[in-house]
Amino acid sequence: MIDHVSIGVRDLAASTRFYDAALAPLGYVKMHIREKTVGWARSGKTHAEFWINARPGMKSAAADSGIHICLRMLDTEAVDAFHTAALKAGGTSDGEPGARREYSEKYYAAFIRDLDGNKIEAVTFLNN
């Protein structure tokens, strides 16, 4: 079982604003603000599950790195809202919200790239 994930970001303040907006529709709230790291968790959790860490000298994540983080959602509306919020906050789309039949008949997801090129996915599983 994974306890938490963390990713590097070049500009901690800008990325904090980005993730505040992008994670809000998913029910995540900021729990920790430290000098070089910020952590969020879903409402009701007692510890942060998603962290960003200041790495001012890093390069953007390569589009072909193959690494991405996927966050499980309860419904398609949350997936759609995540994608919309991330784009409004300055992210880029890496896959519009929709069914991904190549993965499963029930797989519904959206993919974004954050300000540093990190690939973040929101997924839910359809009941039909």
C-alpha positions as CSV (number, residue, x, y, z in Angstrom):
1,M,0.0,0.0,0.0
2,I,1.3,3.4,-0.9
3,D,1.3,6.0,1.9
4,H,2.0,9.1,-0.2
5,V,3.6,10.4,-3.4
6,S,5.8,13.4,-3.9
7,I,7.0,15.2,-7.0
8,G,9.6,17.9,-7.6
9,V,8.6,21.3,-8.8
10,R,10.8,24.3,-9.8
11,D,8.7,27.1,-8.3
12,L,7.0,26.0,-5.1
13,A,4.7,29.0,-4.8
14,A,3.4,28.8,-8.4
15,S,3.0,25.0,-8.1
16,T,1.2,25.4,-4.8
17,R,-1.3,27.7,-6.4
18,F,-1.7,25.2,-9.3
19,Y,-2.3,22.2,-7.1
20,D,-4.6,24.1,-4.8
21,A,-6.8,24.7,-7.9
22,A,-6.3,21.3,-9.6
23,L,-6.8,19.2,-6.4
24,A,-9.8,21.0,-5.0
25,P,-12.4,19.3,-7.2
26,L,-11.0,16.0,-6.0
27,G,-11.6,16.8,-2.4
28,Y,-8.0,17.5,-1.5
29,V,-7.1,20.1,1.0
30,K,-3.7,21.6,1.9
31,M,-2.5,20.1,5.2
32,H,1.2,21.1,5.4
33,I,3.1,24.2,4.3
34,R,6.8,24.0,5.0
35,E,9.8,25.9,3.7
36,K,10.5,23.5,0.8
37,T,7.5,21.2,0.6
38,V,3.7,21.4,0.6
39,G,1.3,18.5,1.2
40,W,-2.4,17.8,0.5
41,A,-4.8,15.1,1.6
42,R,-8.4,14.3,0.9
43,S,-10.8,15.8,3.4
44,G,-11.0,13.7,6.6
45,K,-7.5,12.2,6.3
46,T,-5.0,12.8,9.1
47,H,-1.8,12.9,6.9
48,A,-0.9,14.3,3.6
49,E,-1.0,11.9,0.6
50,F,0.3,14.2,-2.2
51,W,3.4,16.3,-1.8
52,I,5.3,18.8,-3.9
53,N,9.0,19.5,-3.1
54,A,11.0,22.5,-4.2
55,R,13.7,21.6,-6.8
56,P,14.5,24.9,-8.3
57,G,17.3,23.6,-10.5
58,M,15.5,20.6,-12.0
59,K,14.5,20.4,-15.7
60,S,10.9,19.8,-16.8
61,A,9.8,16.2,-16.7
62,A,10.4,14.6,-20.1
63,A,7.1,13.8,-22.0
64,D,8.4,10.3,-22.6
65,S,9.6,9.6,-19.1
66,G,6.7,7.1,-18.6
67,I,6.2,8.3,-15.0
68,H,2.8,9.5,-13.9
69,I,0.7,9.7,-10.8
70,C,-2.9,8.6,-10.9
71,L,-5.5,9.7,-8.3
72,R,-8.7,7.6,-7.9
73,M,-12.0,9.5,-8.0
74,L,-15.6,8.6,-7.1
75,D,-17.2,9.7,-10.3
76,T,-16.8,11.1,-13.8
77,E,-17.8,14.6,-12.6
78,A,-14.7,14.8,-10.4
79,V,-12.5,13.6,-13.2
80,D,-13.9,16.3,-15.5
81,A,-13.6,19.0,-12.8
82,F,-10.0,18.1,-12.2
83,H,-9.1,18.4,-15.9
84,T,-10.9,21.7,-16.2
85,A,-9.4,23.2,-13.0
86,A,-5.9,22.1,-14.0
87,L,-6.2,23.7,-17.4
88,K,-7.5,27.0,-15.9
89,A,-4.6,26.9,-13.4
90,G,-2.0,26.8,-16.2
91,G,-1.5,23.0,-16.8
92,T,-1.8,21.4,-20.2
93,S,-4.0,18.5,-21.3
94,D,-2.3,15.2,-21.9
95,G,-5.7,13.4,-22.5
96,E,-9.2,14.9,-22.4
97,P,-11.7,13.3,-19.9
98,G,-13.3,10.2,-21.4
99,A,-13.5,6.4,-21.5
100,R,-10.3,4.5,-22.1
101,R,-11.6,1.3,-23.5
102,E,-8.0,0.2,-24.3
103,Y,-7.4,-0.1,-20.5
104,S,-10.9,-1.5,-19.5
105,E,-14.5,-1.1,-20.4
106,K,-15.1,0.8,-17.2
107,Y,-12.0,3.0,-17.2
108,Y,-12.7,6.8,-17.3
109,A,-9.8,9.2,-17.0
110,A,-8.2,12.5,-17.8
111,F,-4.5,13.3,-17.9
112,I,-2.8,16.7,-17.4
113,R,0.8,18.0,-17.3
114,D,1.5,20.3,-14.4
115,L,3.7,23.4,-14.6
116,D,6.8,21.2,-14.6
117,G,5.6,18.6,-17.0
118,N,4.7,16.0,-14.4
119,K,1.9,13.8,-15.7
120,I,-1.1,13.6,-13.3
121,E,-4.1,11.4,-14.0
122,A,-7.6,11.3,-12.4
123,V,-9.5,8.1,-12.9
124,T,-12.8,6.5,-11.9
125,F,-14.5,3.3,-12.9
126,L,-17.9,3.3,-14.6
127,N,-20.6,1.1,-13.2
128,N,-22.2,0.2,-16.5
